[in-house]
C-alpha cells in the first residue's frame, strides 16, 4: 500500500500530515519520515516554491493531486533580523560587533542559508 493510501485513514480529522526531513535533493525534493512511521519512505516530495528546509526540520504536508506537498516548517518562529542593528560609531566595540555577527549567523542558520560549519 502506498504512503498516500496508508495515511488517508489516519487523516480523516485533518488532511495535513507532520513529518521530519531526512534528506533533500535540489532536483527531486525532500524525503520525509512521517509522524508515526518507523522509517522514512523512499518518495521525494515537492515543496512550496521558495521554501527552505534542512535535514531535521519538522514540516507540514498537504494532500494535492494524489500526493503531498510540503507547505512549510513547524517550530519556534525565526528571530527577525534587522540590518539596522549593526553597531556603528561609538557603539562599534569589539564585543558589540561579535554579538551582532553571532546574531546574523543564528538568523542565517535558522533560515537554512548557513550551517554551523559555515556556508
Kinemage of the C-alpha trace (Angstrom):
@kinemage 1
@onewidth
@group {chain A} dominant
@subgroup {mainchain}
@vectorlist {calphas} color= white
{ca unk a 1} P 0.000 0.000 0.000
{ca unk a 2} L 1.477 3.411 -0.930
{ca unk a 3} L 2.016 6.220 1.595
{ca unk a 4} L -0.930 8.247 0.300
{ca unk a 5} L -3.371 5.357 0.804
{ca unk a 6} L -1.834 4.482 4.165
{ca unk a 7} L -2.422 7.969 5.510
{ca unk a 8} L -5.913 8.520 4.115
{ca unk a 9} L -7.363 6.562 7.028
{ca unk a 10} L -5.180 8.347 9.583
{ca unk a 11} L -6.108 11.812 8.329
{ca unk a 12} L -9.898 11.790 8.428
{ca unk a 13} L -9.827 14.536 11.067
{ca unk a 14} L -7.219 16.627 9.247
{ca unk a 15} L -5.790 16.189 5.771
{ca unk a 16} L -2.462 17.663 6.912
{ca unk a 17} L 0.499 15.487 7.891
{ca unk a 18} L 3.538 16.212 10.036
{ca unk a 19} L 6.965 14.759 9.496
{ca unk a 20} L 10.711 15.312 9.650
{ca unk a 21} L 13.005 15.989 6.692
{ca unk a 22} L 15.555 13.164 6.428
{ca unk a 23} L 17.104 14.037 3.055
{ca unk a 24} L 16.830 16.608 0.313
{ca unk a 25} L 17.767 16.820 -3.310
{ca unk a 26} L 17.538 20.084 -5.252
{ca unk a 27} L 16.172 18.256 -8.288
{ca unk a 28} L 13.848 15.741 -6.579
{ca unk a 29} L 12.534 17.436 -3.413
{ca unk a 30} L 12.666 16.290 0.210
{ca unk a 31} L 12.326 12.845 1.791
{ca unk a 32} L 10.174 12.843 4.886
{ca unk a 33} L 9.744 10.492 7.807
{ca unk a 34} L 6.078 10.995 8.582
{ca unk a 35} L 4.987 11.043 12.200
{ca unk a 36} L 4.002 7.547 13.299
{ca unk a 37} L 6.307 5.794 10.831
{ca unk a 38} L 9.417 3.960 11.983
{ca unk a 39} L 11.406 4.754 8.832
{ca unk a 40} L 11.273 7.318 6.067
{ca unk a 41} L 9.686 6.439 2.767
{ca unk a 42} L 11.649 6.487 -0.474
{ca unk a 43} L 9.428 9.120 -2.109
{ca unk a 44} L 10.660 12.682 -2.533
{ca unk a 45} L 8.033 15.396 -2.023
{ca unk a 46} L 7.910 18.776 -3.711
{ca unk a 47} L 7.545 21.871 -1.563
{ca unk a 48} L 6.112 25.333 -1.807
{ca unk a 49} L 8.322 27.432 -4.097
{ca unk a 50} L 10.934 29.362 -2.135
{ca unk a 51} L 10.619 27.199 0.982
{ca unk a 52} L 13.977 26.488 2.591
{ca unk a 53} L 14.215 23.215 4.518
{ca unk a 54} L 17.091 21.356 6.089
{ca unk a 55} L 17.544 17.801 7.325
{ca unk a 56} L 15.959 17.574 10.764
{ca unk a 57} L 13.296 20.251 10.117
{ca unk a 58} L 9.746 19.458 11.160
{ca unk a 59} L 7.374 20.072 8.257
{ca unk a 60} L 3.660 20.111 7.495
{ca unk a 61} L 2.376 18.461 4.298
{ca unk a 62} L -0.944 18.844 2.478
{ca unk a 63} L -2.549 16.397 0.043
{ca unk a 64} L -2.539 17.618 -3.570
{ca unk a 65} L -3.265 15.551 -6.697
{ca unk a 66} L -2.792 12.121 -5.119
{ca unk a 67} L 0.430 13.016 -3.306
{ca unk a 68} L 1.590 15.517 -0.692
{ca unk a 69} L 3.326 18.886 -0.909
{ca unk a 70} L 5.438 20.387 1.878
{ca unk a 71} L 3.743 23.650 2.901
{ca unk a 72} L 6.262 24.844 5.456
{ca unk a 73} L 8.322 24.187 8.526
{ca unk a 74} L 6.925 23.833 12.031
{ca unk a 75} L 8.606 25.052 15.188
{ca unk a 76} L 9.529 28.184 17.022
{ca unk a 77} L 9.424 31.331 14.909
{ca unk a 78} L 12.716 32.542 13.499
{ca unk a 79} L 14.178 35.567 15.146
{ca unk a 80} L 13.643 38.608 12.955
{ca unk a 81} L 16.917 40.173 11.969
{ca unk a 82} L 17.266 43.905 11.468
{ca unk a 83} L 20.269 45.059 9.417
{ca unk a 84} L 19.997 48.470 11.105
{ca unk a 85} L 21.192 46.875 14.356
{ca unk a 86} L 24.752 46.803 13.047
{ca unk a 87} L 26.855 48.682 15.605
{ca unk a 88} L 28.434 51.813 14.209
{ca unk a 89} L 30.277 54.832 15.545
{ca unk a 90} L 30.891 54.861 19.282
{ca unk a 91} L 28.809 51.656 19.686
{ca unk a 92} L 31.151 49.681 17.426
{ca unk a 93} L 33.089 47.914 20.161
{ca unk a 94} L 34.612 44.502 19.546
{ca unk a 95} L 32.032 42.900 21.872
{ca unk a 96} L 29.108 44.626 20.117
{ca unk a 97} L 30.410 43.614 16.692
{ca unk a 98} L 30.929 39.998 17.803
{ca unk a 99} L 27.408 39.885 19.229
{ca unk a 100} L 25.964 41.343 16.015
{ca unk a 101} L 27.861 38.810 13.877
{ca unk a 102} L 26.686 35.919 16.076
{ca unk a 103} L 23.078 37.128 15.753
{ca unk a 104} L 23.485 37.277 11.966
{ca unk a 105} L 24.914 33.736 11.891
{ca unk a 106} L 21.973 32.489 14.023
{ca unk a 107} L 19.497 34.092 11.616
{ca unk a 108} L 21.204 32.630 8.531
{ca unk a 109} L 21.409 29.185 10.153
{ca unk a 110} L 17.729 29.290 11.197
{ca unk a 111} L 16.756 30.025 7.591
{ca unk a 112} L 18.911 27.160 6.297
{ca unk a 113} L 21.236 29.527 4.464
{ca unk a 114} L 24.260 28.601 6.552
{ca unk a 115} L 25.292 25.529 8.502
{ca unk a 116} L 27.060 25.611 11.840
{ca unk a 117} L 30.218 24.615 9.944
{ca unk a 118} L 29.996 27.548 7.508
{ca unk a 119} L 28.382 28.167 4.135
